[in-house]
């Protein structure tokens, strides 16, 4: 059970960091393609965890 909770939190952290990093690429460097790739990866990695998080609340 502890491993599942760890992977749940890790998935949330990694996905949010990828989205933030993608926004950073778009805003600072103006690289739209790189930013969208990072944002897309963040959504793919963490969509299941985010849905579970908001269903609990």
Residue pairs with C-beta under 8 A, 6 or more apart in sequence:
8 49
8 52
11 45
11 46
11 48
11 49
12 46
12 49
12 50
12 53
14 42
14 45
14 46
15 42
15 43
15 45
15 46
15 47
15 49
15 50
16 42
16 46
17 42
18 38
18 39
18 41
18 42
18 45
19 38
19 39
19 42
19 43
21 38
21 42
22 34
22 35
22 36
22 37
22 38
22 39
22 40
22 41
22 42
23 35
23 39
24 35
25 31
25 34
25 35
25 38
26 32
26 35
26 36
29 35
